Amino acid sequence: MIGLTHTSLHPQLERKVYQRRPWGINRNCTPDTKQRRHENTRTTRTAPAKPTEMGDYYRGGNNRDGNRRAPKRRHRSEEADGDHPRGGGGRGGRYEREDPLQRLKRETIQIAESPLVKIEDAIKNIATGFTAGFADEDFREGYVQCLHDLVVEQPFKIPFVATIVRVANSESEEAGKAVIDNMAEALQRELQIGDFQRVKLRLRFFACLGDMCGKPGVGPILDALTEKLPSYEGEGNEGLLLEILYIILITIPYAIVSTSDFDESIATALLEKLDRFTLIKAPMQSLFDPFAGNTAPYNDPRFEGQHMARALTLNLNLFLTGVRDNDFTTIQCLPTPWNDIAASGTAHDLPELVIPDEYPVDKSLLFPDMYLSVFADQPIETVPPPGDLASSLFRDAIVDTINILDCNRMSVSRFLIEVDCFFNPKSFIKRATPYDRVTEVANGDQLSSWKPEDVAVDAIFSQLFRLPTPVHKLVYYHSILTELCKLAPAAIAPSLGRAIRFMYRNLEIIDIELINRFTDWFSHHLSNFGYTWKWTEWSEHLNFADVHPKKAFILGSLEKEIRLSFATRIKGTLPDAFKELIPEEREKEQPVFKFDLTENPFKTEGKALLIAVSERKEEEEIEPMIQIIADLAAEKGLADASDPRALARDAYITCICHIGAKSLSHVLSCIERCKEKLLAIGLEHPDARRQIVGSVLSYWKDQPGIGANVVDKLLNYSVVAPISVVEWVLYDAGPEALAKTYAWEMVATTINKVNNRVRQIVAAKPSVLGAEGVTKEQIDQFEETLTNAEAEQALILSEVEKRLGELALLKDEDESANGENRVWVQWWAKGWLRAFRRMFEVGEDGTLQINKSANGNGYGNVEVKMADVDETEVEAKVEAKDEAEAEVDMKMEVKMEG
């Protein structure tokens, strides 16, 4: 049948022969014979009639009853190579035998994924296939590269890959040595460049090889890294030291379960050497605690506020000194497929590694993960307790899988659903076991009560709520949770429900930034599943003050949902008691234009200004209309003597907002068209930019999230300054605005832009100053830009510290707030202050590292104490930017935003 695809056949004949292929044709006959036989077959071999079914109709079958004709096949001559629907292109198509290398790669990549396939048989077959084709250079290089990639891309499968290499080594000494040499070269290369995640996974692979790497196994490498740790001690190196320390600690369990001489006594001796290093804390570690320095709701208090390196040390000590009463906890959760396969071969000593004294990485970006679990307070243990070594082992493998495979959330979700396939089967209870039946199914203490879906969800939330920043964008973790729910709704949905209730139950002690992340995820997740939630569980909290964390979370979630949909739909998904939280004003398609109201003293002038702006009149025509409003306000005694054009500016901004209310593209178009005028009115008064922010939020008072988005666009165009946004939220919006999600968004987004701008300028400094042909004027201009950016950053931090400090104590005019509101406003102010100190990288000593670099040199050389900031001088520097520099700033901000 393969012969039917010869290109010597006529295209039409070839198409017909291909179509009738199932009946078979003698490949030795001539083209003429094939043609005659095909014609006879077409007339004599008619398929028996059968009733038309719905599937036949949609496939175009049985045209007697269906209205569709069968799709016409394309000529093979019309298809490019490889384009044929049956694959392959050229000879053979789907009937061509699969290339041995590709088949072996596919089987290796799919190892351990199916519980229906016996692991021992699969490993033996793969190892035999490797050794059988080892003599072929292309085959050897291709397969070794496959193993190389699998180790660093799919951490779950490292023990199984190591077992394949063990078995292959027992069959062919050269095959085992080729893999070890390749992996050792890669390990040395990754160690030199500071790719610590890959270094960790390579060491895990060598640990799983056991005595194939010699009797000591991976022990000599761990000893060498341990001996090098003292040289990394010093200020600014805490993150680097903890990173290498964690690599050593997480490798120890895999080395113990291997067949090398690395046993528990060696592990105990190694831990004694490492113990003092585990007590080291990262800079600002207290600000990284997800529970804001309060008591965490864990059943085991020893793990409160601990980074994962310290938690892993406690796990190992408890394992080495504790009593083991089952066969699925601690290191017994790890898979040991090599124990089920007899494989003995020649040992290959690992090459000696050269451990660098310095690493070309930005040490300031190295900080350890803090321990966080959303299931650690349950009466029934559905995840390993914090003190169990299995907790750290599961968490490490899952987190690595999530962060490495960020290019494919579907594959990540599938691996997480099947997480129980990659560990000891006894460590997990059956998937999708209801929480109230866990104890019954686990049969007391004889079997595990750990739910695989809970372990996976717990690890995802640990990354979603990672401080100070997650590894990837937050939406990536959102999408994984969404895909998990779609793949296994019966298993994942109940786990997410318990995680949500944990977060909601502990809102009063969770970091403010994490509360806002939780609100973002919760509303986004509901938007993917019809906005359905058991809101009635929280009905008792509707009577709380709006500044109470639980009530603020409910209000913030509904506001986010409305931004993702529209108010009428969201209101229809709520119980009656919650519908009152969405007023009728929010259901309007567009805010009310205040100059349409009869009681507005400038209704005629405001409408005329709106028409002029919408008709794109020139500035020469619009300016007199703005001045008319200012003069009229002065005549009626409504103008402020210190700023007589304030009401006129408000009218102009309101008109722009009303024109752009239809969509984001409308408002961007209007801002772009009126940019020159907006820049001009922002310089009319020291508080003009701050007033512009207020005018935008006043227009969008019923949908402040949209207003915050518009302000962000104005910030990109330098119409408003970062300090004006911060001042409006902290001073003009009122103390209770601290509980609003839009207020947090405005300040947090602004501060992040300012900090990123400083980092970008500092990172560009070596390339700019070292560029060929750079003039002194260009250097001076660059230095001035950096100075202004640093001054702006210091001014914002000073204002944040000052105002939030006042609100935390409720001084002056804020003392009139009622008792309950005052307590919660103080709580929000302290939380905001903690979060923004973390964003500005303010240490516990109150020092701001202004220009934290991104070029591997750690912190910059400028340190500013809060008491040393001269606000008057800083404000003068910030306001000294001329229009040309403002244009440059706008372009940089737009680029950053993109």
QUICORNOR-V842534 format. One record per backbone hydrogen bond with DSSP energy under -0.5 kcal/mol. NH is the residue of the N-H (numbers start at 1). CO is the residue of the C=O. If there is no record, write none. Layout:
NH&CO + NH&CO
//
This chain:
4&1 + 5&2 + 6&3 + 9&6 + 14&10 + 15&11 + 16&12 + 17&13 + 18&14 + 19&15 + 20&16 + 21&18 + 23&20 + 24&21 + 29&26 + 34&30 + 35&31 + 36&32 + 37&33 + 38&34 + 39&35 + 40&36 + 41&37 + 42&38 + 43&39 + 44&40 + 45&41 + 46&44 + 57&53 + 58&54 + 59&55 + 60&56 + 60&57 + 61&56 + 65&62 + 66&62 + 78&75 + 79&76 + 83&80 + 87&84 + 92&2 + 93&91 + 95&92 + 96&93 + 103&99 + 104&100 + 105&101 + 106&102 + 107&103 + 108&104 + 109&105 + 110&106 + 111&108 + 113&110 + 115&113 + 117&114 + 122&118 + 123&119 + 124&120 + 125&121 + 126&122 + 127&123 + 128&124 + 129&125 + 130&126 + 131&127 + 132&128 + 133&129 + 134&131 + 136&133 + 137&135 + 140&136 + 141&137 + 142&138 + 143&139 + 144&140 + 145&141 + 146&142 + 147&143 + 148&144 + 149&145 + 150&146 + 151&147 + 152&148 + 153&149 + 154&150 + 157&154 + 158&155 + 161&157 + 162&158 + 163&159 + 164&160 + 165&161 + 166&162 + 167&163 + 168&164 + 169&165 + 170&166 + 171&167 + 172&168 + 176&172 + 177&173 + 178&174 + 179&175 + 180&176 + 181&177 + 182&178 + 183&179 + 184&180 + 185&181 + 186&182 + 187&183 + 188&184 + 189&185 + 190&186 + 191&187 + 192&188 + 193&189 + 194&190 + 195&190 + 196&194 + 199&195 + 200&196 + 201&197 + 202&198 + 203&199 + 204&200 + 205&201 + 206&202 + 207&203 + 208&204 + 209&205 + 210&206 + 210&207 + 212&209 + 213&210 + 214&211 + 217&214 + 219&216 + 221&218 + 222&218 + 223&219 + 224&220 + 225&221 + 226&222 + 227&223 + 228&224 + 229&225 + 229&226 + 231&228 + 232&229 + 233&230 + 237&234 + 241&237 + 242&238 + 243&239 + 244&240 + 245&241 + 246&242 + 247&243 + 248&244 + 249&245 + 250&246 + 251&247 + 252&248 + 253&249 + 255&251 + 256&252 + 257&253 + 258&254 + 261&215 + 263&261 + 267&263 + 268&264 + 269&265 + 270&266 + 271&267 + 272&268 + 273&269 + 274&270 + 275&271 + 277&274 + 278&274 + 279&275 + 279&276 + 280&277 + 285&282 + 287&284 + 288&285 + 289&286 + 292&289 + 294&291 + 298&296 + 299&376 + 301&299 + 303&300 + 304&301 + 306&303 + 308&369 + 311&307 + 312&308 + 313&309 + 314&310 + 315&311 + 316&312 + 317&313 + 318&314 + 319&315 + 320&316 + 321&317 + 322&318 + 325&323 + 332&329 + 333&330 + 334&331 + 339&336 + 340&337 + 341&338 + 343&341 + 348&212 + 350&213 + 355&353 + 356&354 + 360&192 + 361&359 + 363&361 + 365&362 + 366&363 + 367&365 + 371&306 + 378&375 + 381&379 + 382&380 + 388&385 + 391&388 + 392&388 + 393&389 + 394&390 + 395&391 + 396&392 + 397&393 + 398&394 + 399&395 + 400&396 + 401&397 + 402&398 + 403&399 + 404&400 + 405&401 + 408&405 + 412&408 + 413&409 + 414&410 + 415&411 + 416&412 + 417&413 + 418&414 + 419&416 + 421&418 + 422&419 + 423&420 + 424&333 + 427&424 + 428&425 + 429&450 + 433&430 + 437&434 + 438&435 + 441&437 + 442&438 + 443&439 + 444&439 + 446&443 + 447&442 + 448&426 + 451&382 + 452&450 + 455&451 + 456&452 + 457&453 + 458&454 + 459&455 + 460&456 + 461&457 + 462&458 + 463&459 + 463&460 + 464&460 + 465&461 + 466&463 + 476&473 + 477&473 + 478&474 + 479&475 + 480&476 + 481&477 + 482&478 + 483&479 + 484&480 + 485&481 + 486&482 + 487&483 + 488&484 + 491&488 + 492&488 + 493&489 + 495&491 + 496&492 + 497&493 + 498&494 + 499&495 + 500&496 + 501&497 + 502&498 + 503&499 + 504&500 + 505&501 + 506&502 + 507&504 + 509&506 + 510&506 + 510&507 + 511&290 + 515&511 + 516&512 + 517&513 + 518&514 + 519&515 + 520&516 + 521&517 + 522&518 + 523&519 + 524&520 + 525&521 + 526&522 + 527&523 + 528&524 + 528&525 + 529&526 + 530&527 + 531&526 + 532&529 + 535&533 + 537&534 + 538&535 + 539&536 + 541&538 + 542&539 + 543&540 + 544&541 + 548&545 + 552&548 + 553&549 + 554&550 + 555&551 + 556&552 + 557&553 + 558&554 + 559&555 + 560&556 + 561&557 + 562&558 + 563&559 + 564&560 + 565&561 + 570&566 + 571&567 + 572&568 + 573&569 + 573&570 + 574&571 + 578&575 + 579&575 + 579&576 + 580&576 + 581&578 + 582&579 + 583&581 + 586&583 + 587&584 + 588&585 + 594&592 + 596&593 + 597&594 + 600&597 + 603&600 + 606&602 + 607&603 + 608&604 + 609&605 + 610&606 + 611&607 + 612&608 + 613&609 + 614&610 + 615&611 + 616&613 + 617&612 + 621&618 + 622&618 + 623&619 + 624&620 + 625&621 + 626&622 + 627&623 + 628&624 + 629&625 + 630&626 + 631&627 + 632&628 + 633&629 + 634&630 + 635&631 + 636&632 + 637&634 + 638&633 + 639&633 + 640&643 + 643&640 + 646&643 + 649&645 + 650&646 + 651&647 + 652&648 + 653&649 + 654&650 + 655&651 + 656&652 + 657&653 + 658&654 + 659&655 + 660&656 + 661&658 + 662&659 + 663&660 + 667&660 + 667&663 + 668&664 + 669&665 + 670&666 + 671&667 + 672&668 + 673&669 + 674&670 + 675&672 + 678&674 + 679&675 + 680&676 + 681&677 + 682&678 + 683&680 + 684&681 + 688&685 + 689&682 + 691&687 + 692&688 + 693&689 + 694&690 + 695&691 + 696&692 + 697&693 + 698&694 + 699&695 + 700&696 + 701&698 + 703&700 + 706&703 + 707&703 + 708&704 + 709&705 + 710&706 + 711&707 + 712&708 + 713&709 + 714&710 + 715&711 + 716&712 + 717&713 + 718&715 + 719&714 + 720&714 + 724&721 + 725&721 + 726&722 + 727&723 + 728&724 + 729&725 + 730&726 + 731&727 + 732&727 + 732&728 + 733&728 + 737&734 + 738&735 + 739&736 + 740&737 + 744&740 + 745&741 + 746&742 + 747&743 + 748&744 + 749&745 + 750&746 + 751&747 + 752&748 + 753&749 + 754&750 + 755&751 + 756&752 + 757&753 + 758&754 + 759&755 + 760&756 + 761&757 + 762&758 + 763&759 + 764&760 + 765&761 + 765&762 + 766&762 + 768&764 + 769&765 + 770&766 + 771&768 + 774&771 + 779&775 + 780&776 + 781&777 + 782&778 + 783&779 + 784&780 + 785&781 + 786&782 + 787&783 + 788&784 + 789&785 + 790&786 + 791&787 + 792&788 + 793&789 + 794&790 + 795&791 + 796&792 + 797&793 + 798&794 + 799&795 + 800&796 + 801&797 + 802&798 + 803&799 + 804&800 + 805&801 + 806&802 + 807&803 + 808&804 + 809&805 + 809&806 + 810&806 + 811&806 + 814&811 + 815&812 + 816&813 + 817&814 + 822&818 + 823&819 + 824&820 + 825&821 + 826&822 + 827&823 + 828&824 + 829&825 + 830&826 + 831&827 + 832&828 + 833&829 + 834&830 + 835&831 + 836&832 + 837&833 + 838&834 + 839&835 + 840&836 + 841&837 + 841&838 + 842&837 + 843&841 + 843&847 + 846&843 + 848&864 + 849&841 + 849&847 + 850&848 + 850&862 + 852&849 + 852&850 + 853&858 + 863&861 + 864&848 + 866&846 + 868&865 + 869&866 + 870&868 + 871&869 + 874&870 + 875&871 + 876&872 + 877&873 + 878&874 + 879&875 + 880&876 + 881&878 + 886&882 + 887&883 + 888&884 + 889&885 + 890&886 + 891&887 + 892&888 + 893&889 + 894&890 + 895&891 + 896&892 + 897&893 + 898&894
//
